């Protein structure tokens, strides 16, 4: 029993030594607790080494300024400015047409000639189709014969009535039959003028429903016209942005497939929330700057949801982060031995389009180190690279 304790102690010593040797060889421990302990130890060592490096740099700078000047790192700088910051949310949208128009015939007839094709531009009053109204022609011929007889009967009945022969009712019936036939003739003559179908408005032929030789009926569309100047961008916006969207405000619409964008005005905000996806409709009027902007084209709607006046903003890539999670930047300072980089801890805010808001740490007017900031140390001597 007296040998057990020394043996256990010896085994523990050997295990600790093996673990240290494994860590020195770059091998990671297997358990999570051991990894956490090792990470904590390494962070502590890194912080201590960084502090020692900074102290050594200061000591070298005091004793040998010439040597420090030779080893200055070249950097570029830019002034820190206070500007207005705007944040936009990107919503997928699509192009829709607000002005579709069906061109129809007012009478039934077979299409003799269709003068347009899909994609053609037409102007208001342009001939679209010609119809064969053979049935109306036959009705017209039949009616003309009937009208001749009716006129003959009326004239004879009128002569008898003028001689006080016959009854008044016979005269009135003949007169009424004649006038009714004349009105029917006027109707047929008017329908005959509808053998040609004209465009009721200017636009582009979007669809062709009937071809030459097919039968057109009253109200049945022959072609569909689209007004390319009446397009809109439609987006389903999440309900969390209800306060961000206002009717009449300007939004940016981008068309990724065309590498094109334009500003548009919000014309409609949906009054209901879609329960299936918790979104509401937003429409913005757009301009068809080219024939490539077509209905159902994918677009992106940029809606401004945040805005800040007179704040400090810097390029997003200039913000660096320590192992502990603190954000910092380097600014240029003047010292007795020349310019050097000073590390400044910052608190960041919203970011958009490559720029980020600095809530604290910078006030504006400082000189921010840009190119060359990565890999710098606090109080490291630097030299500003001259442009050109």
C-alpha positions in Angstrom: 0.0 0.0 0.0 2.9 2.4 0.7 4.0 2.1 -2.9 0.7 3.0 -4.4 0.8 6.8 -3.8 4.3 7.2 -5.2 3.3 5.2 -8.3 0.1 7.3 -8.9 2.1 10.5 -8.5 4.7 9.2 -11.0 1.9 8.3 -13.5 0.3 11.8 -13.2 3.7 13.5 -13.8 4.3 11.4 -16.9 0.7 12.2 -18.2 1.2 16.0 -17.7 4.6 15.8 -19.5 3.1 13.9 -22.4 0.3 16.4 -22.7 2.7 19.4 -22.7 4.9 17.6 -25.3 1.8 17.0 -27.4 0.8 20.6 -27.2 4.3 21.7 -28.1 4.2 19.4 -31.1 1.0 21.1 -32.4 -1.4 18.2 -31.4 -4.8 19.2 -30.0 -6.3 17.6 -26.9 -9.3 15.3 -27.5 -11.7 16.5 -24.8 -13.7 19.8 -25.0 -12.6 20.9 -21.6 -8.9 20.5 -22.4 -9.4 22.4 -25.7 -11.0 25.3 -23.8 -8.2 25.4 -21.3 -5.6 25.4 -24.1 -7.4 28.2 -26.0 -7.5 30.3 -22.8 -3.8 29.7 -22.3 -3.0 30.6 -25.9 -5.0 33.8 -25.7 -3.3 34.8 -22.6 0.1 34.1 -24.1 -0.8 36.1 -27.3 -1.9 39.1 -25.2 1.3 39.0 -23.2 3.4 38.7 -26.3 1.6 41.6 -28.0 2.2 43.8 -24.9 5.9 42.8 -24.8 6.3 43.6 -28.6 4.8 47.0 -28.1 7.0 47.8 -25.1 10.1 46.6 -27.1 9.1 48.8 -30.1 8.8 51.8 -27.8 12.2 51.1 -26.3 13.9 50.6 -29.7 12.3 53.9 -30.9 13.8 55.8 -28.1 17.3 54.4 -28.4 17.6 54.1 -32.2 15.2 56.5 -34.1 17.2 56.0 -37.3 16.6 52.3 -37.3 12.9 52.8 -36.8 12.7 55.3 -39.6 14.2 52.7 -42.0 11.6 50.1 -41.0 8.5 52.3 -41.3 5.6 50.6 -43.0 4.0 52.4 -46.0 0.3 53.1 -45.6 -2.4 55.2 -47.2 -4.8 57.4 -45.3 -8.2 59.0 -45.7 -10.0 61.6 -43.5 -12.7 60.5 -41.2 -15.9 62.4 -42.1 -19.3 62.9 -40.7 -22.0 62.2 -43.3 -25.7 61.2 -43.5 -26.1 57.4 -43.5 -29.0 55.5 -45.1 -29.7 51.8 -44.9 -31.8 50.0 -47.5 -33.5 46.6 -47.4 -33.4 44.6 -50.7 -36.7 43.0 -51.7 -37.2 40.7 -54.7 -39.7 42.1 -57.1 -41.0 41.6 -60.7 -42.2 43.8 -63.5 -45.9 43.8 -64.2 -48.1 45.5 -66.8 -50.8 47.9 -65.7 -52.4 48.4 -69.1 -53.4 45.3 -71.0 -56.1 45.8 -73.7 -57.9 43.1 -75.7 -58.8 44.0 -79.3 -62.2 42.5 -80.2 -64.7 42.5 -83.0 -68.2 43.9 -82.6 -69.7 41.4 -85.2 -69.2 37.8 -86.0 -67.2 37.0 -89.1 -64.3 35.0 -90.5 -60.9 36.7 -90.4 -59.7 37.4 -94.0 -56.5 39.3 -93.1 -54.6 39.7 -89.9 -52.2 42.6 -90.3 -50.1 42.4 -87.1 -47.8 39.8 -85.5 -46.7 39.3 -81.9 -44.2 42.0 -80.9 -45.4 44.6 -83.4 -45.8 48.2 -82.4 -49.1 49.6 -83.3 -50.6 53.1 -83.1 -54.1 54.1 -82.2 -56.5 53.6 -85.1 -54.2 51.2 -87.0 -55.9 48.4 -88.9 -55.6 45.1 -87.0 -57.9 42.7 -89.0 -60.4 42.5 -91.8 -63.5 40.3 -91.5 -65.6 38.5 -94.1 -69.2 39.5 -93.4 -70.8 37.3 -96.1 -73.7 36.5 -93.8 -74.5 40.2 -93.4 -74.2 40.7 -97.2 -76.9 38.0 -97.7 -79.1 39.5 -95.0 -78.7 42.9 -96.6 -79.8 41.5 -100.0 -82.8 39.8 -98.5 -83.7 42.9 -96.6 -83.5 45.0 -99.7 -86.1 42.8 -101.5 -88.4 42.9 -98.5 -88.0 46.7 -98.3 -89.0 47.0 -102.0 -92.2 45.2 -101.3 -92.9 47.1 -98.1 -92.4 50.4 -100.0 -94.8 49.3 -102.7 -97.5 48.3 -100.2 -97.1 51.6 -98.3 -97.3 53.7 -101.5 -100.5 52.0 -102.6 -102.0 52.1 -99.2 -101.1 55.8 -99.0 -102.8 56.6 -102.3 -106.0 54.8 -101.1 -105.9 56.6 -97.8 -105.5 60.0 -99.6 -108.7 59.1 -101.6 -110.5 58.2 -98.3 -110.5 54.5 -99.4 -109.6 51.9 -96.8 -109.2 52.0 -93.1 -106.7 54.1 -91.1 -105.3 51.0 -89.4 -104.3 49.5 -92.7 -102.4 52.7 -93.6 -100.6 52.9 -90.2 -99.6 49.2 -90.4 -98.1 49.7 -93.9 -96.3 52.9 -92.7 -94.9 51.1 -89.6 -93.7 48.1 -91.6 -91.9 50.4 -94.0 -90.2 52.4 -91.2 -89.2 49.2 -89.3 -87.6 47.8 -92.5 -85.6 51.0 -93.0 -84.3 50.9 -89.4 -83.3 47.3 -89.9 -81.4 48.3 -93.0 -79.6 51.1 -91.1 -78.5 48.6 -88.5 -77.2 46.2 -91.1 -75.3 49.0 -92.9 -73.7 50.0 -89.6 -72.7 46.4 -88.9 -71.1 46.3 -92.4 -68.8 49.1 -91.4 -67.4 46.8 -88.6 -65.7 44.5 -91.1 -62.5 46.2 -90.2 -61.0 46.1 -86.7 -58.8 48.9 -85.6 -56.5 49.4 -82.6 -58.3 51.3 -79.8 -55.0 52.5 -78.3 -51.3 52.5 -79.1 -49.1 49.7 -77.7 -47.2 46.5 -78.5 -48.9 43.3 -79.6 -48.4 41.0 -76.6 -50.4 38.0 -77.7 -52.3 36.9 -80.9 -55.3 34.7 -80.1 -56.9 34.2 -83.6 -55.3 33.7 -87.0 -56.4 34.4 -90.6 -59.2 31.9 -91.5 -60.6 31.6 -87.9 -64.0 32.8 -86.9 -64.2 35.9 -84.7 -67.1 36.5 -82.4 -68.3 39.6 -80.7 -66.3 40.1 -77.5 -63.7 37.4 -78.4 -60.2 38.9 -78.3 -58.3 38.8 -81.6 -55.0 40.2 -80.2 -53.8 41.6 -76.9 -52.1 45.0 -76.7 -49.7 46.1 -74.0 -48.8 49.7 -73.2 -45.1 49.5 -72.5 -45.2 52.9 -70.9 -47.5 51.7 -68.1 -45.2 49.2 -66.3 -44.7 48.8 -62.5 -42.5 46.9 -60.1 -44.4 44.7 -57.7 -42.8 43.3 -54.5 -44.0 41.3 -51.5 -42.6 43.2 -48.5 -42.3 41.6 -45.1 -44.7 43.1 -42.5 -41.7 44.1 -40.3 -41.1 47.0 -42.8 -44.6 48.4 -42.6 -43.3 51.7 -41.1 -40.5 51.9 -43.6 -42.7 52.1 -46.7 -44.7 55.3 -47.6 -46.8 56.0 -50.6 -45.2 58.6 -52.8 -41.6 58.1 -51.6 -38.8 57.2 -54.0 -37.3 53.8 -54.2 -34.5 52.3 -56.3 -35.4 49.5 -58.7 -32.6 47.4 -60.2 -32.9 44.9 -63.0 -30.0 42.3 -62.5 -30.5 40.6 -65.9 -30.0 44.0 -67.6 -27.4 45.5 -65.3 -29.7 48.6 -65.1 -31.4 50.5 -62.4 -33.8 53.5 -62.0 -35.6 55.5 -59.4 -39.3 54.9 -59.1 -42.2 56.3 -57.0 -44.3 54.1 -54.7 -47.9 54.2 -56.1 -49.6 51.6 -54.1 -49.3 49.9 -50.7 -51.4 46.9 -50.0 -54.1 47.2 -47.4 -53.9 43.6 -46.2 -51.2 41.2 -45.0 -50.9 37.8 -46.7 -51.4 35.3 -43.9 -49.4 32.6 -45.7 -46.1 34.6 -45.9 -46.8 37.7 -43.7 -46.1 40.1 -46.5 -48.0 43.1 -48.1 -47.9 44.3 -51.7 -45.9 47.4 -52.8 -46.1 48.8 -56.3 -43.8 51.4 -57.9 -44.3 53.0 -61.3 -41.3 52.4 -63.6 -40.3 53.7 -67.0 -39.6 51.3 -69.9 -36.3 52.9 -70.8 -35.7 50.0 -73.2 -37.7 47.3 -74.9 -35.9 44.8 -72.7 -37.9 45.8 -69.7 -40.9 43.4 -70.0 -43.6 42.0 -67.7 -42.4 39.3 -65.4 -38.8 40.5 -65.6 -37.1 39.9 -62.2 -36.1 43.1 -60.3 -34.9 44.2 -56.9 -36.6 46.9 -54.9 -34.4 48.9 -52.4 -36.5 50.4 -49.6 -34.9 52.8 -47.1 -35.6 51.5 -43.6 -33.0 53.4 -41.6 -31.5 56.9 -41.8 -29.1 58.8 -39.6 -27.9 62.4 -39.9 -24.4 63.6 -39.3 -22.7 60.4 -38.2 -19.2 59.0 -38.6 -19.0 56.3 -41.3 -15.9 54.5 -42.5 -15.3 51.7 -45.0 -16.5 48.4 -43.5 -13.2 46.6 -44.3 -11.2 49.0 -42.1 -12.8 47.6 -38.9 -10.6 44.9 -37.4 -11.4 42.6 -34.5 -9.3 41.2 -31.7 -9.4 37.7 -30.5 -11.6 38.8 -27.6 -14.2 40.3 -30.0 -13.3 44.0 -29.6 -13.5 46.1 -32.8 -10.7 48.6 -33.6 -9.2 50.7 -36.3 -5.8 52.5 -36.8 -5.5 56.2 -37.1 -2.4 58.3 -38.0 -0.7 60.3 -35.2 2.3 62.6 -35.1 5.1 61.9 -32.6 8.6 63.1 -31.8 10.1 60.3 -34.0 7.5 60.9 -36.8 4.1 59.5 -37.7 2.9 56.3 -36.1 -0.3 54.2 -36.0 -2.5 54.4 -33.0 -5.0 51.7 -32.2 -8.5 53.0 -31.4 -11.3 50.8 -30.1 -14.7 51.6 -31.7 -18.3 50.6 -31.3 -20.0 50.0 -34.6 -23.6 50.4 -35.8 -25.5 49.6 -38.9 -23.6 48.8 -42.2 -24.7 49.2 -45.8 -23.1 49.3 -49.2 -19.5 48.8 -47.8 -19.7 51.5 -45.1 -20.4 51.2 -41.4 -21.5 53.6 -38.7 -19.1 54.3 -35.8 -21.1 55.0 -32.7 -18.1 55.7 -30.5 -14.4 55.9 -30.7 -14.2 58.3 -33.6 -15.6 61.8 -33.7 -14.7 62.9 -37.2 -11.6 64.8 -38.4 -9.2 61.9 -37.6 -6.9 60.5 -40.2 -7.8 56.8 -40.8 -5.2 54.4 -42.0 -6.5 52.6 -45.0 -4.1 50.4 -47.1 -1.6 48.8 -44.9 -3.7 48.7 -41.7 -3.8 45.0 -41.6 -0.9 43.6 -39.6 0.0 46.9 -37.8 0.7 47.1 -34.1 -0.2 49.9 -31.8 2.3 52.8 -31.9 4.1 51.2 -34.9 6.0 53.8 -36.9 4.5 54.3 -40.4 5.0 56.4 -43.4 2.2 57.8 -45.6 2.6 56.6 -49.2 2.7 59.5 -51.6 0.3 59.2 -54.5 1.7 59.1 -58.0 
